[in-house]
Amino acid sequence: TEEARNLPYGKQRLLEIARALALDPQLLLLDEPAAGLTAPDIKELIAIIRKIREHGVTVILIEHHMDVVMGLCDTVSVLDFGQKIAEGVPAVVQADEKVIEAYLGGTAT
């Protein structure tokens, strides 16, 4: 058997999620699970989180990878310096002028 510390970084992150799931949670809080992962590992992560949700576990996701957020979340809340500036379905939040200004440094067109 291989020790966890010898696993590639992406697999270590997935192992952390597996360890949390071993406790049979009703709610899983994931803080930037895609941080530092390769594109293939991110795809695997998204698939795993979808399966977790299908098994009735609520997932709260803190994430800066917008492809992960938009691909997984039913509702998105956006904070800017600790203040909520938008909340709603991903497509609406993504087009919100405050979100665009805060995170893209531009203005909505």
Protein Blocks (a to p, Z undefined) as FASTA:
>chain_A
ZZfklpcfklmmmmmmmmmmmnopabdcdehklgopafklmmmmmmmmmmmmmnopacdd
ddfblklmmmmpmbdcddeehiafbdcdfklmmmpmklmmmmnopacZZ
